[in-house]
Amino acid sequence: MDRTNHQFRLAARPSGLPEDSDWSYAEGPVPEPGDGEVLVQVLYISLDPAMRGWMNEGRSYIAGVGIGDVMRALGAGRVLASNHPSLAAGDHVTGLVGVQEYAVAKGDALLKVDAGMAPLPVHIGTLGMPGMTAYFGLLEIGKPAAGETVVVSGAAGAVGGVVGQIAKLKGARAVGIAGGQEKCRHIVEDLGFDAAIDYKAEDVASVLRERCPAGIDIYFDNVGGEILDAALANLTRMARVIICGAISQYNALQAVRGPSNYLSLLVNHASMTGFVVSDYGDRYAEGAREMAEWYAAGKLVSREDVAEGLENFPATLLRLFSGENTGKLVLKLNHQGENNA
């Protein structure tokens, strides 16, 4: 059947929160794969805080999306045509597919996944980039030991929720910071955290002292700003601070706010380390294998927040920055008249 490819392209670099005028909605023919490439029907698009940084221009760990280019995004889909020896039509894959209905990608850049073992949204969440971020960030930098206290901000998000669960699997105590009663209930009752702090209703600095009377051994930061300062004020000796993200700062119109309590690192002989998950790209198979085992054994709870319709991409992306989503935010694409997985 004849197909048309719809896609969102970056039209302008945002100042603050992205607006509708920062996007252009385009359509065109579905491309043909070249040598070593495959054509993917995109079924799910992963919405991640990192996308806001990719919209900027300037020095970063990865080049920004060019004006006029398809917006960069991870996703999951089904192979429709393949010129790659390891992939065949009908295979399910994950990788950088962009915000569009159909993508041509190099076969070596895609990961074949088992949609029977876990639904595709799980493969771009708990078993995908967010899960690997939690796994390597906590275990390689934090190195939690049994009995230690691990605090994670953004605890009801795709990365934070997995961090707390892995901490528990390693015998540590997990305390999560999240926004709202329902999110706090979710991380304790559904994900198994030992305690929660509602940053919207409680004074984080004082409640951290109550929930962590012996101090914080590992702090996994996803938000930055005042919450990072509060955590730094409660570190133990030789504590490890892991800088994964700073979503509270991504849309700031002023200069990014840095930590004011950084001298706590000196006083407590603590360390602060930033990382991106691609640092561990050559070890993804190792992490994926153990995470899949935990998931299959029911030791990891995966929560996905699924919105629908490519046309709703701009509004759905904004949900990340208003804190509306719980778990992994995913956009499901509806291909009319076709069998969707």
C-alpha positions as CSV (number, residue, x, y, z in Angstrom):
1,M,0.0,0.0,0.0
2,D,1.1,3.6,-0.6
3,R,2.5,5.2,2.6
4,T,3.1,8.8,3.6
5,N,5.6,9.7,6.2
6,H,4.6,12.3,8.8
7,Q,7.3,13.8,11.0
8,F,8.1,16.7,13.3
9,R,11.1,18.8,12.4
10,L,12.9,21.4,14.6
11,A,11.9,24.8,13.3
12,A,13.5,27.1,15.9
13,R,15.6,26.8,19.1
14,P,13.3,27.3,22.1
15,S,13.8,29.9,24.7
16,G,12.4,28.3,27.8
17,L,9.7,25.7,27.3
18,P,9.3,24.6,23.7
19,E,6.3,26.2,21.9
20,D,4.3,25.1,18.9
21,S,6.2,27.6,16.7
22,D,9.4,25.7,17.4
23,W,8.1,22.7,15.4
24,S,7.2,22.1,11.8
25,Y,4.9,19.2,10.9
26,A,5.9,17.8,7.5
27,E,4.9,14.9,5.3
28,G,6.5,13.2,2.4
29,P,7.2,9.8,0.8
30,V,8.5,6.9,2.8
31,P,12.2,6.5,2.1
32,E,13.8,3.3,0.7
33,P,16.6,1.6,2.7
34,G,20.1,1.6,1.2
35,D,22.9,-0.9,1.7
36,G,23.1,-2.1,5.3
37,E,20.0,-0.1,6.2
38,V,16.4,-1.1,7.2
39,L,13.1,0.6,7.0
40,V,11.3,0.8,10.3
41,Q,7.6,1.4,10.9
42,V,7.8,3.4,14.2
43,L,5.3,2.2,16.7
44,Y,6.4,4.0,19.9
45,I,8.4,7.1,20.5
46,S,10.3,7.6,23.7
47,L,9.9,11.0,25.3
48,D,12.9,11.9,27.5
49,P,14.1,15.0,29.3
50,A,17.4,14.8,27.3
51,M,15.4,15.9,24.2
52,R,15.2,19.4,25.6
53,G,19.0,19.6,25.6
54,W,19.2,18.2,22.1
55,M,17.1,21.2,20.9
56,N,19.9,23.6,22.0
57,E,22.9,24.8,20.2
58,G,26.3,24.7,21.9
59,R,28.8,22.4,23.4
60,S,27.3,19.2,24.9
61,Y,27.9,15.4,25.0
62,I,26.1,15.2,21.6
63,A,25.5,17.7,18.8
64,G,22.2,19.5,18.9
65,V,19.5,18.8,16.4
66,G,19.9,21.0,13.3
67,I,17.2,23.5,12.4
68,G,15.0,21.8,9.8
69,D,16.0,18.3,10.8
70,V,13.7,15.6,12.1
71,M,13.6,15.8,15.9
72,R,15.9,13.2,17.4
73,A,14.2,10.5,19.5
74,L,14.6,6.9,20.6
75,G,11.8,4.6,19.7
76,A,10.6,1.1,19.0
77,G,9.1,-0.3,15.8
78,R,8.8,-3.1,13.3
79,V,11.2,-3.7,10.4
80,L,9.3,-3.4,7.0
81,A,12.3,-3.9,4.7
82,S,15.9,-4.9,5.4
83,N,19.2,-4.7,3.6
84,H,21.0,-5.8,6.7
85,P,22.0,-9.5,7.3
86,S,21.0,-9.6,10.9
87,L,17.5,-8.1,10.6
88,A,14.5,-9.2,8.6
89,A,11.0,-7.9,7.9
90,G,8.8,-8.5,10.9
91,D,11.6,-8.1,13.5
92,H,11.0,-5.6,16.3
93,V,13.8,-3.1,17.0
94,T,14.7,-0.2,19.2
95,G,17.0,2.8,18.4
96,L,17.2,6.3,17.3
97,V,14.3,6.6,14.9
98,G,13.2,10.2,15.3
99,V,9.8,11.8,15.7
100,Q,8.2,10.3,12.6
101,E,6.1,7.4,11.4
102,Y,8.8,5.7,9.3
103,A,12.6,5.7,9.6
104,V,15.5,4.5,7.7
105,A,18.4,3.5,9.9
106,K,21.6,1.6,9.7
107,G,21.0,-1.9,10.9
108,D,24.1,-1.9,13.1
109,A,22.6,1.0,15.0
110,L,19.4,-0.8,15.9
111,L,18.8,-3.4,18.6
112,K,16.6,-6.4,17.9
113,V,14.2,-7.0,20.8
114,D,11.8,-9.8,21.8
115,A,8.3,-8.3,21.9
116,G,7.0,-11.5,23.4
117,M,9.2,-11.2,26.4
118,A,8.1,-7.7,27.3
119,P,5.9,-5.1,25.5
120,L,7.7,-2.7,23.2
121,P,7.3,0.3,25.6
122,V,9.2,-1.7,28.3
123,H,12.0,-2.1,25.8
124,I,12.4,1.7,25.5
125,G,11.9,2.2,29.3
126,T,13.0,-0.2,32.0
127,L,14.8,-2.5,29.6
128,G,16.0,0.4,27.4
129,M,18.0,3.6,27.8
130,P,16.4,4.8,31.1
131,G,16.9,1.4,32.7
132,M,20.5,1.3,31.5
133,T,21.0,4.8,32.9
134,A,19.8,3.7,36.3
135,Y,21.7,0.5,36.2
136,F,25.2,1.8,35.3
137,G,24.8,5.1,37.1
138,L,23.9,3.6,40.4
139,L,26.0,0.4,40.3
140,E,29.2,1.8,38.6
141,I,29.4,5.2,40.2
142,G,27.3,4.8,43.4
143,K,28.4,1.3,44.2
144,P,25.7,0.7,46.8
145,A,26.4,-1.6,49.7
146,A,23.9,-3.4,51.9
147,G,22.5,-1.1,54.6
148,E,23.4,2.2,52.9
149,T,20.8,4.9,52.2
150,V,20.2,5.8,48.6
151,V,18.2,8.9,47.8
152,V,16.9,9.6,44.3
153,S,15.1,12.7,42.9
154,G,12.6,12.4,40.1
155,A,11.8,9.0,41.8
156,A,8.5,8.5,39.9
157,G,10.2,9.0,36.5
158,A,11.6,6.5,34.1
159,V,15.1,6.5,35.5
160,G,14.4,7.3,39.2
161,G,11.9,4.5,39.7
162,V,14.4,2.0,38.5
163,V,17.2,3.4,40.6
164,G,15.2,2.8,43.8
165,Q,14.3,-0.7,42.8
166,I,17.9,-1.6,42.0
167,A,19.0,-0.1,45.3
168,K,16.6,-2.4,47.1
169,L,17.9,-5.4,45.1
170,K,21.4,-4.6,46.4
171,G,20.2,-4.5,50.0
172,A,20.2,-0.7,50.4
173,R,17.5,1.6,51.8
174,A,15.7,3.6,49.1
175,V,14.2,7.1,49.7
176,G,12.5,8.8,46.7
177,I,11.7,12.5,46.1
178,A,8.7,13.0,43.9
179,G,5.9,15.5,43.3
180,G,2.4,14.8,44.7
181,Q,0.7,12.3,46.9
182,E,0.0,9.8,44.2
183,K,3.6,9.7,42.9
184,C,4.8,9.2,46.5
185,R,2.3,6.4,47.0
186,H,3.4,4.8,43.7
187,I,7.1,4.7,44.6
188,V,6.4,3.2,48.0
189,E,3.5,0.8,47.4
190,D,4.2,-0.2,43.8
191,L,8.0,0.1,43.5
192,G,9.0,-0.8,47.0
193,F,10.8,2.3,48.2
194,D,11.3,2.6,51.9
195,A,10.1,6.2,52.1
196,A,9.0,9.1,49.9
197,I,9.3,12.9,50.1
198,D,6.7,15.1,48.4
199,Y,8.6,18.1,47.2
200,K,5.4,19.9,46.4
201,A,4.0,19.6,49.9
202,E,7.0,19.1,52.2
203,D,10.2,21.0,53.0
204,V,12.7,18.7,51.4
205,A,15.7,19.8,53.4
206,S,14.1,19.2,56.8
207,V,12.2,16.0,55.8
208,L,15.4,14.5,54.3
209,R,16.9,14.8,57.8
210,E,13.9,12.9,59.2
211,R,13.8,10.2,56.5
212,C,17.6,9.8,56.5
213,P,18.7,10.2,60.1
214,A,22.1,8.7,59.5
215,G,22.6,10.8,56.3
216,I,22.7,10.1,52.6
217,D,25.3,7.6,51.3
218,I,24.3,7.9,47.7
219,Y,22.3,10.6,46.0
220,F,21.2,10.1,42.4
221,D,20.2,13.4,41.0
222,N,17.7,13.9,38.2
223,V,16.5,17.4,38.9
224,G,19.2,19.8,40.2
225,G,18.4,23.1,41.8
226,E,17.2,23.4,45.4
227,I,16.7,19.7,45.8
228,L,20.4,19.0,45.0
229,D,21.4,21.6,47.6
230,A,19.2,19.9,50.2
231,A,20.8,16.5,49.4
232,L,24.3,17.9,49.6
233,A,23.5,19.3,53.1
234,N,22.8,15.7,54.3
235,L,25.7,13.7,53.0
236,T,27.6,11.1,55.0
237,R,31.4,10.7,55.0
238,M,32.5,9.3,51.6
239,A,29.1,9.8,50.1
240,R,28.7,9.5,46.3
241,V,26.6,12.0,44.4
242,I,25.6,11.0,40.9
243,I,24.6,13.7,38.4
244,C,22.3,12.2,35.8
245,G,20.1,15.2,34.9
246,A,18.8,18.5,36.1
247,I,15.2,18.8,34.7
248,S,14.4,21.7,36.9
249,Q,17.0,23.8,35.0
250,Y,16.4,22.7,31.4
251,N,13.9,25.5,30.5
252,A,15.4,28.2,32.7
253,L,15.6,31.6,31.1
254,Q,18.4,32.7,33.4
255,A,21.8,31.0,33.9
256,V,21.7,27.4,35.2
257,R,21.7,27.4,39.0
258,G,24.7,25.5,40.4
259,P,24.9,23.9,43.8
260,S,25.5,26.3,46.7
261,N,26.3,23.5,49.2
262,Y,29.2,22.1,47.2
263,L,31.6,22.5,50.2
264,S,29.8,19.6,51.8
265,L,31.8,17.5,49.3
266,L,35.0,18.7,50.9
267,V,33.8,18.4,54.5
268,N,32.5,14.9,54.0
269,H,35.2,13.6,51.7
270,A,32.4,13.0,49.2
271,S,32.5,12.8,45.4
272,M,30.2,14.2,42.7
273,T,30.3,12.5,39.3
274,G,28.3,13.3,36.1
275,F,27.7,10.8,33.4
276,V,25.7,9.9,30.3
277,V,24.6,6.4,29.6
278,S,26.5,6.2,26.4
279,D,29.7,6.1,28.5
280,Y,28.8,2.5,29.1
281,G,27.7,1.7,25.5
282,D,30.2,-1.2,25.2
283,R,28.6,-2.9,28.2
284,Y,24.9,-2.5,27.3
285,A,24.6,-6.3,26.8
286,E,25.8,-6.9,30.3
287,G,23.3,-4.6,31.8
288,A,20.4,-5.6,29.6
289,R,21.0,-9.3,30.5
290,E,20.7,-8.7,34.2
291,M,17.9,-6.3,33.9
292,A,15.9,-8.7,31.8
293,E,16.5,-11.5,34.3
294,W,15.2,-9.2,37.1
295,Y,12.2,-8.2,35.0
296,A,11.3,-11.8,34.1
297,A,11.6,-12.9,37.7
298,G,9.1,-10.1,38.8
299,K,11.8,-8.2,40.7
300,L,11.4,-5.1,38.6
301,V,8.2,-3.2,38.2
302,S,7.9,-1.3,34.9
303,R,5.5,1.6,34.7
304,E,4.7,3.3,31.3
305,D,2.6,6.4,30.7
306,V,1.4,6.0,27.1
307,A,-0.1,8.9,25.1
308,E,-1.3,8.4,21.5
309,G,-1.0,10.1,18.2
310,L,2.0,11.6,16.5
311,E,0.2,14.9,16.1
312,N,0.2,15.2,19.9
313,F,4.0,15.1,20.2
314,P,4.6,18.8,21.2
315,A,2.0,18.8,23.9
316,T,3.0,15.3,25.2
317,L,6.7,16.4,25.4
318,L,5.7,19.3,27.7
319,R,4.3,16.8,30.2
320,L,7.8,15.9,31.1
321,F,8.5,19.4,32.4
322,S,5.2,19.9,34.2
323,G,5.7,16.6,36.1
324,E,2.4,15.1,34.8
325,N,3.8,11.7,33.8
326,T,4.4,8.8,36.1
327,G,7.0,6.3,34.9
328,K,8.2,6.2,31.3
329,L,6.5,8.7,29.0
330,V,5.8,7.1,25.6
331,L,3.9,8.2,22.5
332,K,2.1,5.5,20.6
333,L,1.8,6.0,16.9
334,N,-1.5,4.9,15.2
335,H,-0.9,3.7,11.7
336,Q,-4.3,3.7,10.1
337,G,-5.3,0.5,8.3
338,E,-2.2,-1.4,9.4
339,N,-1.5,-4.1,12.0
340,N,0.3,-2.4,14.8
341,A,2.2,-4.4,17.4
